[in-house]
Amino acid sequence: MKAVVALGANIGNPREQIELALTMLRAATEVIAVSSLHTTKPVGGPEQPDYINAVCILESELPATDLLSLLHGIEKTLGRERQERWGPRTIDLDLIQYGSLLSSAEELELPHPRAHERRFVLQPWSEIEPDAILLTHGRISHLLEQLP
């Protein structure tokens, strides 16, 4: 199943952390495409450094919850500590979309509930899949046009 994963980091060595996360993803799944790295301002949370963001597309046979567990395991391996919502982080891996799966479960909302309003997700995603559609919200190109 095709999965869209957003990667972000803003403490430590963000570029290296993203590359390490991608290496770990390649060892566990088939990484089909990776966007270039984008520097973005933080959204919400405390004062913190700018982020480095990217999006990758995977092909995975794992159930969605297992893929999410894999992402959380990579975050933990790379030193992610969940102390403050929207706080700085060594790595953040978000499952944005998984095939045509819709989920409103507390442990896994799909598509990601705020992806449609996040330029740091939509811009790199559109770079590697210009005709992509975010389920429940439409074409990412149109969503990007609507963002400030």
Number of C-alpha atoms within 10 A of each C-alpha: 13 16 19 21 23 23 24 28 25 24 17 13 12 19 20 13 23 23 12 15 22 18 12 16 17 13 10 13 16 14 18 13 16 19 18 14 17 16 14 15 12 18 14 10 11 12 10 16 14 16 25 24 26 26 29 21 22 20 16 17 12 13 11 20 12 11 18 18 12 18 21 17 15 20 20 15 12 16 14 17 14 13 9 10 9 13 16 25 22 21 32 25 22 18 22 22 24 24 15 13 12 15 15 11 8 6 8 15 16 21 23 20 12 10 21 23 14 13 17 24 25 25 21 21 26 18 17 17 18 14 13 15 16 21 19 11 12 12 17 24 19 13 19 17 9 10 11 6
